[in-house]
């Protein structure tokens, strides 16, 4: 498992990328409220697979084994798909989309660890590193991806191309 802080930071990144998608779909709501809710929901989604396992009134007790049903990839993909289908129709689909994006990024950064995540019926791991050993790389990669996605969706990659042109000039 990546550290709690890594899940929080990648959740923010997922929320920003999801908000860019919500803006692109025109589902921002009054005063861009749903866009802001999408970013915040992305943060909570980034930590959700872990806290959804907890029994709130019983300290350190879980209702299910770690990395089982709350880390099931098809469930999070279905939630993202359903939220995307309702964007622009139902107000709650924008934050739900951010929540699902955060949950998927959580699974993505848990996947390289030895314990892995349940993809369909069995658990799968990339076995690239042990928990907490690549947090800086993972967080930086997620933020780079979020910025690139936002630039692509909102500005048709204008800033990315300008950055590449700058490095060509140097």
C-alpha positions as a Markdown table, in Angstrom:
| # | Residue | x | y | z |
|---|---|---|---|---|
| 1 | Unk | 0.0 | 0.0 | 0.0 |
| 2 | Unk | 1.2 | 3.5 | -0.8 |
| 3 | Unk | 1.3 | 5.9 | 2.1 |
| 4 | Unk | -1.8 | 7.7 | 3.2 |
| 5 | Unk | -0.2 | 11.0 | 2.1 |
| 6 | Unk | 0.5 | 9.5 | -1.4 |
| 7 | Unk | -3.1 | 8.5 | -1.8 |
| 8 | Unk | -4.3 | 11.9 | -0.7 |
| 9 | Unk | -2.0 | 13.7 | -3.1 |
| 10 | Unk | -2.9 | 11.5 | -6.0 |
| 11 | Unk | -6.5 | 11.9 | -5.1 |
| 12 | Unk | -6.2 | 15.6 | -5.6 |
| 13 | Unk | -4.6 | 15.1 | -8.9 |
| 14 | Unk | -7.3 | 12.7 | -10.0 |
| 15 | Unk | -9.9 | 15.3 | -8.9 |
| 16 | Unk | -8.3 | 18.0 | -11.0 |
| 17 | Unk | -8.2 | 15.7 | -14.1 |
| 18 | Unk | -11.8 | 14.7 | -13.5 |
| 19 | Unk | -12.9 | 18.4 | -13.1 |
| 20 | Unk | -11.3 | 19.1 | -16.4 |
| 21 | Unk | -13.5 | 16.4 | -17.9 |
| 22 | Unk | -16.6 | 17.8 | -16.2 |
| 23 | Unk | -15.8 | 21.2 | -17.6 |
| 24 | Unk | -15.3 | 19.8 | -21.0 |
| 25 | Unk | -18.7 | 18.1 | -20.8 |
| 26 | Unk | -20.3 | 21.4 | -19.7 |
| 27 | Unk | -21.6 | 20.0 | -16.4 |
| 28 | Unk | -20.0 | 22.6 | -14.1 |
| 29 | Unk | -23.2 | 23.9 | -12.5 |
| 30 | Unk | -23.9 | 27.3 | -11.0 |
| 31 | Unk | -20.7 | 29.2 | -10.2 |
| 32 | Unk | -18.7 | 26.2 | -11.2 |
| 33 | Unk | -19.9 | 24.5 | -8.0 |
| 34 | Unk | -19.9 | 20.9 | -9.5 |
| 35 | Unk | -16.4 | 21.4 | -10.8 |
| 36 | Unk | -15.1 | 22.3 | -7.3 |
| 37 | Unk | -17.1 | 19.4 | -5.8 |
| 38 | Unk | -15.5 | 17.1 | -8.4 |
| 39 | Unk | -12.0 | 18.1 | -7.2 |
| 40 | Unk | -12.9 | 17.6 | -3.5 |
| 41 | Unk | -14.6 | 14.3 | -4.3 |
| 42 | Unk | -11.4 | 13.2 | -6.1 |
| 43 | Unk | -9.5 | 13.7 | -2.9 |
| 44 | Unk | -11.9 | 11.6 | -0.9 |
| 45 | Unk | -12.0 | 9.0 | -3.7 |
| 46 | Unk | -8.2 | 8.7 | -3.5 |
| 47 | Unk | -8.4 | 7.4 | 0.0 |
| 48 | Unk | -11.8 | 5.7 | -0.2 |
| 49 | Unk | -10.8 | 2.1 | -0.9 |
| 50 | Unk | -9.0 | 2.0 | 2.4 |
| 51 | Unk | -11.5 | 3.9 | 4.6 |
| 52 | Unk | -14.5 | 2.1 | 3.1 |
| 53 | Unk | -13.2 | -1.1 | 4.7 |
| 54 | Unk | -13.3 | 0.4 | 8.2 |
| 55 | Unk | -16.1 | 0.0 | 10.7 |
| 56 | Unk | -16.6 | 3.6 | 11.8 |
| 57 | Unk | -17.7 | 2.8 | 15.4 |
| 58 | Unk | -15.1 | 0.1 | 16.0 |
| 59 | Unk | -11.5 | 1.4 | 16.1 |
| 60 | Unk | -9.1 | -0.7 | 13.9 |
| 61 | Unk | -11.8 | -3.1 | 12.8 |
| 62 | Unk | -12.7 | -3.9 | 9.2 |
| 63 | Unk | -15.9 | -5.3 | 7.8 |
| 64 | Unk | -13.9 | -6.9 | 4.9 |
| 65 | Unk | -10.3 | -8.0 | 4.3 |
| 66 | Unk | -7.9 | -5.3 | 3.0 |
| 67 | Unk | -7.7 | -5.0 | -0.8 |
| 68 | Unk | -10.8 | -7.1 | -1.5 |
| 69 | Unk | -14.2 | -5.8 | -2.5 |
| 70 | Unk | -13.3 | -2.1 | -1.9 |
| 71 | Unk | -10.3 | -2.4 | -4.2 |
| 72 | Unk | -12.2 | -4.3 | -7.0 |
| 73 | Unk | -11.4 | -2.6 | -10.3 |
| 74 | Unk | -14.6 | -3.4 | -12.2 |
| 75 | Unk | -16.7 | -1.8 | -9.4 |
| 76 | Unk | -14.8 | 1.5 | -9.6 |
| 77 | Unk | -14.8 | 1.4 | -13.5 |
| 78 | Unk | -18.6 | 0.9 | -13.4 |
| 79 | Unk | -19.0 | 3.8 | -11.0 |
| 80 | Unk | -16.9 | 6.1 | -13.3 |
| 81 | Unk | -18.9 | 5.0 | -16.3 |
| 82 | Unk | -22.3 | 5.5 | -14.6 |
| 83 | Unk | -21.2 | 8.9 | -13.4 |
| 84 | Unk | -20.0 | 9.9 | -16.8 |
| 85 | Unk | -23.3 | 8.9 | -18.4 |
| 86 | Unk | -25.2 | 11.2 | -16.0 |
| 87 | Unk | -23.0 | 14.3 | -16.4 |
| 88 | Unk | -25.1 | 17.2 | -17.4 |
| 89 | Unk | -28.3 | 15.5 | -16.4 |
| 90 | Unk | -27.9 | 14.8 | -12.6 |
| 91 | Unk | -26.0 | 17.3 | -10.4 |
| 92 | Unk | -24.5 | 14.6 | -8.2 |
| 93 | Unk | -22.8 | 12.8 | -11.2 |
| 94 | Unk | -20.0 | 15.4 | -11.4 |
| 95 | Unk | -18.7 | 14.8 | -7.8 |
| 96 | Unk | -19.4 | 11.1 | -8.2 |
| 97 | Unk | -17.2 | 11.2 | -11.3 |
| 98 | Unk | -14.4 | 12.8 | -9.3 |
| 99 | Unk | -14.9 | 10.2 | -6.5 |
| 100 | Unk | -14.6 | 7.3 | -8.9 |
| 101 | Unk | -11.5 | 8.8 | -10.6 |
| 102 | Unk | -9.9 | 9.2 | -7.2 |
| 103 | Unk | -10.8 | 5.6 | -6.4 |
| 104 | Unk | -9.3 | 4.3 | -9.6 |
| 105 | Unk | -6.1 | 6.3 | -9.1 |
| 106 | Unk | -5.9 | 4.6 | -5.6 |
| 107 | Unk | -6.1 | 1.2 | -7.3 |
| 108 | Unk | -3.6 | 2.2 | -9.9 |
| 109 | Unk | -0.9 | 3.1 | -7.4 |
| 110 | Unk | -1.6 | 0.0 | -5.3 |
| 111 | Unk | -1.2 | -2.2 | -8.3 |
| 112 | Unk | 2.6 | -2.3 | -8.5 |
| 113 | Unk | 2.9 | -3.4 | -4.8 |
| 114 | Unk | 3.3 | -7.1 | -4.0 |
| 115 | Unk | -0.2 | -7.5 | -2.6 |
| 116 | Unk | -1.7 | -6.0 | -5.8 |
| 117 | Unk | -5.4 | -5.4 | -6.4 |
| 118 | Unk | -8.3 | -7.7 | -7.5 |
| 119 | Unk | -8.7 | -7.1 | -11.2 |
| 120 | Unk | -11.6 | -9.5 | -12.0 |
| 121 | Unk | -11.7 | -12.7 | -9.9 |
| 122 | Unk | -8.1 | -12.9 | -8.7 |
| 123 | Unk | -5.6 | -10.5 | -7.3 |
| 124 | Unk | -2.9 | -9.2 | -9.7 |
| 125 | Unk | 0.3 | -7.4 | -8.8 |
| 126 | Unk | 3.0 | -5.8 | -11.0 |
| 127 | Unk | 5.5 | -6.5 | -8.3 |
| 128 | Unk | 7.6 | -3.4 | -9.1 |
| 129 | Unk | 8.2 | -2.1 | -5.6 |
| 130 | Unk | 7.3 | -2.6 | -1.9 |
| 131 | Unk | 4.7 | -0.3 | -0.3 |
| 132 | Unk | 5.8 | 3.2 | 0.3 |
| 133 | Unk | 9.1 | 2.9 | -1.7 |
| 134 | Unk | 8.1 | 4.8 | -4.8 |
| 135 | Unk | 5.7 | 7.4 | -3.4 |
| 136 | Unk | 7.5 | 10.5 | -4.7 |
| 137 | Unk | 7.7 | 9.0 | -8.2 |
| 138 | Unk | 4.0 | 8.0 | -8.2 |
| 139 | Unk | 2.8 | 11.3 | -6.9 |
| 140 | Unk | 4.9 | 13.2 | -9.4 |
| 141 | Unk | 3.7 | 11.0 | -12.3 |
| 142 | Unk | 0.0 | 11.4 | -11.2 |
| 143 | Unk | 0.4 | 15.2 | -11.0 |
| 144 | Unk | 2.1 | 15.3 | -14.4 |
| 145 | Unk | -0.7 | 13.2 | -15.9 |
| 146 | Unk | -3.4 | 15.4 | -14.3 |
| 147 | Unk | -1.8 | 18.6 | -15.6 |
| 148 | Unk | -1.4 | 17.1 | -19.1 |
| 149 | Unk | -5.0 | 15.9 | -19.1 |
| 150 | Unk | -6.3 | 19.2 | -18.0 |
| 151 | Unk | -4.3 | 21.0 | -20.6 |
| 152 | Unk | -5.4 | 18.6 | -23.3 |
| 153 | Unk | -9.1 | 18.9 | -22.4 |
| 154 | Unk | -9.3 | 22.6 | -21.6 |
| 155 | Unk | -6.7 | 24.2 | -23.9 |
| 156 | Unk | -6.1 | 21.6 | -26.6 |
| 157 | Unk | -2.6 | 21.0 | -25.3 |
| 158 | Unk | -1.6 | 24.6 | -25.9 |
| 159 | Unk | 0.7 | 24.8 | -22.8 |
| 160 | Unk | 2.2 | 21.4 | -23.4 |
| 161 | Unk | 3.2 | 22.4 | -26.9 |
| 162 | Unk | 4.6 | 25.7 | -25.7 |
| 163 | Unk | 6.7 | 23.9 | -23.1 |
| 164 | Unk | 8.0 | 21.5 | -25.8 |
| 165 | Unk | 8.8 | 24.5 | -28.1 |
| 166 | Unk | 10.7 | 26.2 | -25.2 |
| 167 | Unk | 12.9 | 23.1 | -24.7 |
| 168 | Unk | 13.5 | 22.9 | -28.4 |
| 169 | Unk | 14.7 | 26.6 | -28.3 |
| 170 | Unk | 17.1 | 25.9 | -25.4 |
